């Protein structure tokens, strides 16, 4: 009796003998490699508030150490600094994410750009108004009628709000990114950041005892500074990308503070690539002060949260000083409002 197997094609027996290896070969031809089936990295662009420096170490470290990539992001950090506006880059779609001060974001929001705060990295003001003791300027009131160096654009908002609140009229003098005008006696008061220009003044040979320093924060003007922002439509289009960007950024800051010398190496390399003068001692001061500012808030109890009381206080002051026409409800402006203080 002839079996069914015997009636099959003569080549069947050969195929049967090599069946298992043949099957694997066939699967190898039709199945893509494991790497190909993994989710591709999502491209994203980011603009810091200024040129590469330790003020933004967390982002450069996260890029250099592959932290953004591990969070699924193929990130491009855009050129920043003179002539490059992060707020404008967000508005015209050049950047997906950017660092802005809260005052800037509120002003742009009042003008119609629907910016949203994704994470508040620096939760208090580190801005100072510095004068020499020889000028007899001890208080904000003493600045009335004096020459005060002010940065152009959005960075002038906090001191203007302070002067408006106190009813003080100063002679505003446009200040560049250096403090040379103050050092040469061209102005009575200079704007400065604790982590940057203040240290530059000290390095010029002036002792702290020769200076009067008015901290905006100590004047009750707690205007949160560096925050991560995006447009509403960017978040609605891809909320997962927004979450990943914030998570990677915070992880980058944690790594930078845990490995400061490596972080400085990374930052200085980016500075040199951008042809920005790089002084390691100054960058170390900046990184140390950023740790003091960030670890006291953004990476401590409420990671990256813009607190409701801070937001509303700034909004009220800017409204009173006629710097904005209106500001949105906290729940609309802060993407992570559910984690903030109510």
C-alpha positions as CSV (number, residue, x, y, z in Angstrom):
1,X,0.0,0.0,0.0
2,X,1.4,3.3,-1.0
3,X,1.4,5.9,1.8
4,X,0.5,9.6,1.4
5,X,4.1,10.6,2.1
6,X,5.4,8.4,-0.7
7,X,3.1,10.2,-3.2
8,X,4.6,13.6,-2.3
9,X,7.1,15.4,-4.5
10,X,10.5,13.7,-4.6
11,X,12.2,16.8,-3.2
12,X,10.1,16.6,-0.1
13,X,12.5,14.2,1.6
14,X,15.4,16.5,1.1
15,X,13.4,19.5,2.3
16,X,12.3,17.5,5.3
17,X,16.0,16.8,6.2
18,X,17.0,20.4,6.1
19,X,13.6,21.7,7.2
20,X,14.6,23.3,10.5
21,X,17.7,25.2,9.2
22,X,15.7,26.2,6.2
23,X,13.0,27.6,8.3
24,X,15.4,29.7,10.3
25,X,17.0,31.0,7.1
26,X,13.6,31.9,5.7
27,X,12.7,33.7,8.9
28,X,16.0,35.6,8.9
29,X,15.2,36.8,5.4
30,X,11.7,38.1,6.2
31,X,12.2,39.3,9.8
32,X,14.0,42.7,10.3
33,X,16.9,42.9,12.8
34,X,16.0,43.7,16.4
35,X,17.4,47.2,16.1
36,X,15.1,47.9,13.2
37,X,12.0,47.1,15.1
38,X,12.9,49.3,18.0
39,X,11.2,52.7,18.2
40,X,13.2,55.3,16.3
41,X,14.5,58.3,18.2
42,X,12.3,61.3,17.9
43,X,14.0,64.4,16.6
44,X,13.7,67.5,18.7
45,X,15.3,70.9,18.9
46,X,16.2,73.0,21.9
47,X,17.5,76.6,22.4
48,X,19.1,77.7,25.7
49,X,18.7,81.2,26.9
50,X,22.4,82.1,26.0
51,X,25.6,80.7,24.5
52,X,27.1,77.5,26.0
53,X,28.0,77.9,29.6
54,X,27.5,76.1,32.9
55,X,24.2,77.8,33.4
56,X,22.9,75.1,31.0
57,X,25.2,72.3,32.0
58,X,22.4,69.8,32.6
59,X,21.3,69.9,28.9
60,X,24.8,69.6,27.4
61,X,25.6,66.8,29.8
62,X,22.4,65.0,29.0
63,X,23.2,65.3,25.3
64,X,26.8,64.2,25.7
65,X,26.1,61.3,28.0
66,X,23.4,59.9,25.8
67,X,20.7,60.6,28.3
68,X,18.3,62.3,25.8
69,X,18.9,59.3,23.5
70,X,18.0,56.8,26.3
71,X,14.8,58.8,26.7
72,X,14.0,58.4,23.0
73,X,15.1,61.8,21.8
74,X,17.5,62.7,19.0
75,X,18.2,66.2,20.3
76,X,19.8,69.2,18.5
77,X,20.8,72.1,20.7
78,X,20.5,75.2,18.6
79,X,22.8,78.2,18.6
80,X,21.9,80.8,21.2
81,X,23.2,84.1,22.5
82,X,23.3,87.5,20.8
83,X,20.8,87.7,18.0
84,X,19.0,84.5,18.9
85,X,15.7,84.7,20.8
86,X,14.5,81.5,22.4
87,X,10.9,82.9,22.6
88,X,11.0,83.8,18.9
89,X,12.4,80.4,18.1
90,X,9.5,78.7,19.8
91,X,7.0,81.0,18.1
92,X,8.3,80.4,14.6
93,X,8.8,76.7,15.1
94,X,12.5,76.7,14.9
95,X,12.8,75.2,18.4
96,X,10.5,72.6,20.1
97,X,11.7,73.5,23.6
98,X,13.6,76.5,25.0
99,X,14.8,78.0,28.3
100,X,13.0,81.3,29.2
101,X,12.5,83.3,32.3
102,X,9.0,83.3,33.7
103,X,8.7,87.0,33.2
104,X,9.5,86.6,29.5
105,X,7.0,83.8,29.1
106,X,4.2,85.8,30.7
107,X,4.9,88.8,28.5
108,X,4.9,86.7,25.4
109,X,1.8,84.9,26.5
110,X,0.1,88.3,27.1
111,X,1.0,89.2,23.5
112,X,-0.7,86.1,22.2
113,X,2.0,83.4,22.0
114,X,0.6,80.3,23.8
115,X,3.7,79.3,25.8
116,X,3.4,76.6,28.5
117,X,5.8,76.0,31.3
118,X,7.0,72.3,31.3
119,X,9.4,72.6,34.2
120,X,10.7,75.3,36.4
121,X,14.4,74.7,36.8
122,X,15.4,77.8,38.9
123,X,12.6,78.6,41.3
124,X,13.8,81.9,42.6
125,X,15.5,85.1,41.4
126,X,19.3,85.3,41.5
127,X,19.4,88.7,39.9
128,X,21.3,91.5,41.7
129,X,21.7,95.3,41.4
130,X,25.3,96.1,42.3
131,X,26.9,99.5,43.2
132,X,30.1,100.6,44.8
133,X,29.9,101.7,48.4
134,X,31.7,104.9,47.3
135,X,28.5,105.9,45.3
136,X,26.5,106.0,48.6
137,X,23.8,103.8,47.1
138,X,22.6,101.5,49.9
139,X,19.0,100.8,49.0
140,X,16.7,100.7,46.0
141,X,15.4,104.1,46.9
142,X,19.0,105.5,46.6
143,X,19.0,104.5,42.9
144,X,16.4,107.1,42.1
145,X,17.8,109.4,39.4
146,X,21.0,107.4,39.1
147,X,22.4,105.6,36.0
148,X,21.4,102.0,36.1
149,X,22.8,99.4,33.7
150,X,19.9,97.3,32.3
151,X,20.0,94.5,29.9
152,X,17.9,94.9,26.8
153,X,14.7,93.1,26.1
154,X,13.1,90.6,28.4
155,X,15.9,90.5,31.0
156,X,15.0,94.1,32.0
157,X,11.6,93.1,33.2
158,X,12.4,92.2,36.8
159,X,14.2,95.4,37.8
160,X,11.6,97.5,35.9
161,X,8.9,95.8,37.9
162,X,10.8,96.6,41.1
163,X,11.3,100.3,40.2
164,X,7.7,100.7,39.2
165,X,6.5,99.1,42.4
166,X,8.7,101.5,44.5
167,X,7.9,104.6,42.4
168,X,11.5,105.1,41.4
169,X,12.7,106.7,38.2
170,X,16.2,105.7,37.1
171,X,18.3,106.7,34.1
172,X,18.4,103.4,32.2
173,X,21.6,102.7,30.4
174,X,21.8,99.8,28.0
175,X,24.1,97.1,29.4
176,X,25.8,94.6,27.2
177,X,26.8,91.1,28.2
178,X,29.8,92.5,30.1
179,X,30.2,94.6,33.2
180,X,32.9,96.8,31.7
181,X,30.8,99.9,31.8
182,X,30.3,99.5,35.6
183,X,34.0,98.7,36.1
184,X,35.0,101.9,34.3
185,X,32.6,104.1,36.3
186,X,30.2,104.7,33.4
187,X,27.2,103.8,35.4
188,X,26.3,103.8,39.1
189,X,24.5,100.5,39.3
190,X,24.9,97.3,37.2
191,X,22.6,94.4,36.7
192,X,24.2,91.1,37.5
193,X,23.4,87.5,38.1
194,X,24.8,85.8,41.2
195,X,26.2,82.9,39.2
196,X,27.8,85.1,36.5
197,X,28.5,88.8,36.5
198,X,28.9,89.0,40.3
199,X,31.8,86.6,40.1
200,X,33.2,88.6,37.1
201,X,33.2,91.8,39.2
202,X,35.0,90.0,42.1
203,X,37.6,88.6,39.6
204,X,38.3,92.1,38.4
205,X,40.0,92.9,41.7
206,X,37.1,94.5,43.6
207,X,36.5,93.1,47.1
208,X,33.0,92.1,48.2
209,X,33.4,94.7,51.1
210,X,33.6,97.5,48.4
211,X,30.2,96.6,47.0
212,X,26.6,97.2,47.9
213,X,24.5,94.3,46.6
214,X,20.7,94.5,46.3
215,X,19.2,91.1,45.7
216,X,15.8,91.2,43.9
217,X,14.8,88.1,45.8
218,X,15.5,89.8,49.2
219,X,13.4,92.7,48.0
220,X,10.4,90.4,47.7
221,X,10.7,90.1,43.9
222,X,11.0,86.4,43.7
223,X,10.8,86.0,40.0
224,X,11.6,82.4,39.0
225,X,14.1,82.4,36.2
226,X,15.2,79.5,34.0
227,X,12.3,77.3,33.0
228,X,11.6,74.9,30.1
229,X,8.9,76.1,27.8
230,X,7.1,74.9,24.7
231,X,4.1,75.9,22.7
232,X,0.7,74.5,23.6
233,X,0.4,72.8,20.1
234,X,3.8,71.1,20.6
235,X,2.6,69.5,23.8
236,X,-0.8,68.5,22.5
237,X,0.8,67.0,19.4
238,X,3.3,64.9,21.4
239,X,2.9,64.9,25.2
240,X,5.2,61.9,25.5
241,X,8.0,63.8,23.9
242,X,7.5,66.7,26.3
243,X,7.6,64.3,29.3
244,X,10.7,62.6,28.0
245,X,12.4,65.9,27.4
246,X,11.8,67.1,31.0
247,X,12.8,63.8,32.5
248,X,16.1,63.7,30.5
249,X,16.9,67.3,31.4
250,X,16.4,66.7,35.1
251,X,18.5,63.6,34.9
252,X,21.2,65.6,33.1
253,X,21.3,68.1,35.9
254,X,21.6,65.4,38.5
255,X,24.5,63.8,36.6
256,X,26.2,67.2,36.3
257,X,26.0,67.9,40.0
258,X,27.2,64.4,40.9
259,X,30.1,64.6,38.4
260,X,31.1,68.3,38.4
261,X,34.6,68.0,36.8
262,X,33.2,65.9,34.0
263,X,30.4,68.3,33.6
264,X,32.8,71.2,33.3
265,X,34.9,69.3,30.7
266,X,31.7,68.8,28.6
267,X,30.5,72.4,28.9
268,X,33.9,73.9,28.1
269,X,34.2,71.6,25.0
270,X,30.9,73.0,23.8
271,X,32.0,76.5,24.6
272,X,35.2,76.1,22.6
273,X,33.3,74.6,19.7
274,X,31.0,77.7,19.7
275,X,34.1,79.9,20.0
276,X,33.0,81.3,23.3
277,X,35.8,82.2,25.8
278,X,36.0,79.5,28.4
279,X,37.4,80.1,31.9
280,X,37.3,77.0,34.0
281,X,37.4,78.8,37.4
282,X,34.4,81.0,36.3
283,X,32.5,78.1,34.9
284,X,33.1,76.2,38.2
285,X,31.6,79.1,40.1
286,X,28.7,79.1,37.8
287,X,28.0,75.4,38.1
288,X,28.3,75.6,41.9
289,X,25.8,78.4,42.1
290,X,23.5,76.6,39.7
291,X,23.7,73.6,42.1
292,X,22.8,75.9,45.0
293,X,19.8,77.3,43.1
294,X,18.5,74.2,41.5
295,X,19.0,71.7,44.3
296,X,17.1,74.0,46.7
297,X,14.0,73.5,44.6
298,X,13.8,71.9,41.1
299,X,15.6,68.6,42.1
300,X,14.6,68.5,45.7
301,X,11.0,68.2,47.0
302,X,9.1,69.4,43.9
303,X,11.2,68.4,40.8
304,X,10.7,71.0,38.1
305,X,7.4,72.3,39.5
306,X,6.4,76.0,39.0
307,X,4.7,76.7,42.2
308,X,1.3,78.3,42.0
309,X,2.0,81.0,44.6
310,X,5.2,82.1,42.8
311,X,3.4,82.2,39.4
312,X,0.5,84.3,40.6
313,X,2.8,86.7,42.6
314,X,4.8,87.4,39.4
315,X,1.7,87.8,37.3
316,X,0.1,90.3,39.7
317,X,3.3,92.4,39.9
318,X,3.8,92.5,36.1
319,X,0.1,93.4,35.7
320,X,0.4,96.2,38.3
321,X,3.6,97.5,36.6
322,X,1.7,97.5,33.2
323,X,4.3,95.1,31.8
324,X,1.5,92.7,30.7
325,X,-2.2,93.1,29.9
326,X,-3.3,89.8,31.4
327,X,-2.0,86.4,32.4
328,X,-3.7,83.0,32.2
329,X,-4.9,80.7,34.9
330,X,-2.2,78.7,36.6
331,X,-3.7,75.4,35.3
332,X,-3.5,76.6,31.8
333,X,0.0,78.0,31.9
334,X,1.7,75.2,34.0
335,X,1.7,71.9,32.2
336,X,2.4,70.1,35.5
337,X,0.0,72.2,37.6
338,X,-1.5,69.0,39.1
339,X,1.8,68.6,41.1
340,X,2.1,72.3,42.1
341,X,1.0,74.0,45.2
342,X,-2.6,75.0,45.1
